[in-house]
């Protein structure tokens, strides 16, 4: 009978040892993997070394905010130009010769006539230099000022409904303004 009772005790002992081992493995996993990845709590530093802290919701939110900030910083200027039906408006930037501006603009639907051009400061002759003249609902590109003056866009809405132009720009300029 003693051999039978020792056989019954061995599996119970093995069960307790397996349970204890599973508990220790779970705690190690919790501290080394789950806490850094889910809660950005890394008491051992292993989570950071494995890159797991970057997976925490806080770090993901920070990364998204940084990406949004970088995206909005990509174009440091923005203007919304509302064009009533059958009317036009001009938006200008002051620039010196050789300065460059990258831009992108889009309408809320309808195509508009646009004349992207520049005029020298205090020029009594009325001279201006056109960079692009077209009718479209979007444009993206860059231009370099060939002289010191105001450079920008004349938008004309030839439709019977109001059109809004969203204009984004970055580069070397001063005093952006609606004219």
DAWO-V747482 format. One record per residue. N is the residue number from 1. PHI is phi in whole degrees, 0 to 359 (999 if undefined). PSI is psi in radians with two decimals (999 if undefined). Layout:
# DAWO-V747482
n=N phi=PHI psi=PSI
n=N phi=PHI psi=PSI
This chain:
# DAWO-V747482
n=1 phi=999 psi=-0.48
n=2 phi=294 psi=-0.58
n=3 phi=293 psi=-0.59
n=4 phi=290 psi=-0.72
n=5 phi=290 psi=-0.58
n=6 phi=290 psi=-0.54
n=7 phi=292 psi=-0.66
n=8 phi=291 psi=-0.59
n=9 phi=284 psi=-0.56
n=10 phi=297 psi=-0.84
n=11 phi=298 psi=-0.61
n=12 phi=294 psi=-0.72
n=13 phi=296 psi=-0.73
n=14 phi=296 psi=-0.65
n=15 phi=296 psi=-0.75
n=16 phi=294 psi=-0.71
n=17 phi=295 psi=-0.73
n=18 phi=295 psi=-0.68
n=19 phi=295 psi=-0.76
n=20 phi=296 psi=-0.72
n=21 phi=296 psi=-0.72
n=22 phi=295 psi=-0.67
n=23 phi=295 psi=-0.77
n=24 phi=295 psi=-0.77
n=25 phi=298 psi=-0.69
n=26 phi=295 psi=-0.74
n=27 phi=294 psi=-0.71
n=28 phi=297 psi=-0.77
n=29 phi=297 psi=-0.72
n=30 phi=300 psi=-0.85
n=31 phi=286 psi=-0.71
n=32 phi=274 psi=-0.47
n=33 phi=239 psi=-0.98
n=34 phi=291 psi=-0.84
n=35 phi=299 psi=-0.78
n=36 phi=294 psi=-0.71
n=37 phi=284 psi=-0.66
n=38 phi=264 psi=-0.57
n=39 phi=238 psi=0.02
n=40 phi=57 psi=0.59
n=41 phi=250 psi=2.07
n=42 phi=225 psi=1.37
n=43 phi=293 psi=-0.40
n=44 phi=260 psi=-0.33
n=45 phi=86 psi=-0.13
n=46 phi=293 psi=-0.65
n=47 phi=299 psi=-0.73
n=48 phi=293 psi=-0.70
n=49 phi=296 psi=-0.58
n=50 phi=272 psi=-0.08
n=51 phi=80 psi=0.30
n=52 phi=281 psi=-0.46
n=53 phi=293 psi=-0.40
n=54 phi=290 psi=-0.24
n=55 phi=271 psi=-0.17
n=56 phi=294 psi=2.60
n=57 phi=305 psi=-0.65
n=58 phi=296 psi=-0.80
n=59 phi=292 psi=-0.65
n=60 phi=295 psi=-0.70
n=61 phi=295 psi=-0.71
n=62 phi=298 psi=-0.75
n=63 phi=296 psi=-0.71
n=64 phi=295 psi=-0.73
n=65 phi=296 psi=-0.73
n=66 phi=297 psi=-0.70
n=67 phi=295 psi=-0.71
n=68 phi=294 psi=-0.69
n=69 phi=296 psi=-0.75
n=70 phi=295 psi=-0.67
n=71 phi=294 psi=-0.77
n=72 phi=288 psi=-0.49
n=73 phi=285 psi=-0.30
n=74 phi=300 psi=-0.62
n=75 phi=238 psi=1.88
n=76 phi=277 psi=-0.18
n=77 phi=238 psi=2.60
n=78 phi=210 psi=2.44
n=79 phi=218 psi=2.53
n=80 phi=248 psi=2.05
n=81 phi=251 psi=1.96
n=82 phi=266 psi=2.12
n=83 phi=250 psi=1.88
n=84 phi=299 psi=2.85
n=85 phi=305 psi=2.42
n=86 phi=53 psi=0.83
n=87 phi=213 psi=2.98
n=88 phi=221 psi=2.75
n=89 phi=215 psi=2.74
n=90 phi=241 psi=2.44
n=91 phi=234 psi=2.21
n=92 phi=231 psi=2.69
n=93 phi=236 psi=2.44
n=94 phi=274 psi=2.28
n=95 phi=218 psi=2.69
n=96 phi=256 psi=2.86
n=97 phi=303 psi=2.32
n=98 phi=92 psi=-0.22
n=99 phi=285 psi=2.59
n=100 phi=237 psi=2.54
n=101 phi=227 psi=2.29
n=102 phi=264 psi=2.51
n=103 phi=212 psi=2.85
n=104 phi=205 psi=2.36
n=105 phi=218 psi=2.68
n=106 phi=211 psi=2.52
n=107 phi=267 psi=2.98
n=108 phi=274 psi=0.36
n=109 phi=152 psi=-1.22
n=110 phi=291 psi=2.55
n=111 phi=285 psi=2.57
n=112 phi=233 psi=2.71
n=113 phi=282 psi=2.36
n=114 phi=225 psi=2.39
n=115 phi=236 psi=1.84
n=116 phi=271 psi=2.06
n=117 phi=206 psi=3.08
n=118 phi=218 psi=2.69
n=119 phi=230 psi=2.41
n=120 phi=294 psi=2.64
n=121 phi=296 psi=2.45
n=122 phi=50 psi=0.72
n=123 phi=261 psi=1.96
n=124 phi=286 psi=-0.18
n=125 phi=279 psi=-0.30
n=126 phi=83 psi=0.22
n=127 phi=297 psi=2.46
n=128 phi=213 psi=2.74
n=129 phi=241 psi=2.06
n=130 phi=274 psi=2.35
n=131 phi=263 psi=-0.58
n=132 phi=201 psi=2.44
n=133 phi=224 psi=2.11
n=134 phi=196 psi=3.07
n=135 phi=237 psi=2.09
n=136 phi=199 psi=3.00
n=137 phi=251 psi=0.08
n=138 phi=197 psi=2.70
n=139 phi=203 psi=2.52
n=140 phi=218 psi=2.41
n=141 phi=171 psi=-2.70
n=142 phi=209 psi=2.78
n=143 phi=214 psi=2.68
n=144 phi=243 psi=2.23
n=145 phi=294 psi=2.27
n=146 phi=268 psi=-0.14
n=147 phi=203 psi=2.89
n=148 phi=284 psi=2.26
n=149 phi=166 psi=-2.81
n=150 phi=262 psi=2.39
n=151 phi=225 psi=2.44
n=152 phi=172 psi=-2.52
n=153 phi=230 psi=2.39
n=154 phi=253 psi=2.06
n=155 phi=254 psi=2.32
n=156 phi=232 psi=2.23
n=157 phi=262 psi=1.93
n=158 phi=265 psi=0.06
n=159 phi=275 psi=3.10
n=160 phi=265 psi=0.11
n=161 phi=231 psi=2.72
n=162 phi=295 psi=2.48
n=163 phi=231 psi=2.40
n=164 phi=249 psi=2.30
n=165 phi=252 psi=2.17
n=166 phi=263 psi=2.06
n=167 phi=245 psi=2.22
n=168 phi=239 psi=2.38
n=169 phi=210 psi=2.66
n=170 phi=209 psi=2.71
n=171 phi=141 psi=-2.56
n=172 phi=256 psi=1.82
n=173 phi=201 psi=2.96
n=174 phi=221 psi=2.81
n=175 phi=46 psi=1.06
n=176 phi=294 psi=2.39
n=177 phi=201 psi=2.65
n=178 phi=278 psi=2.37
n=179 phi=246 psi=999
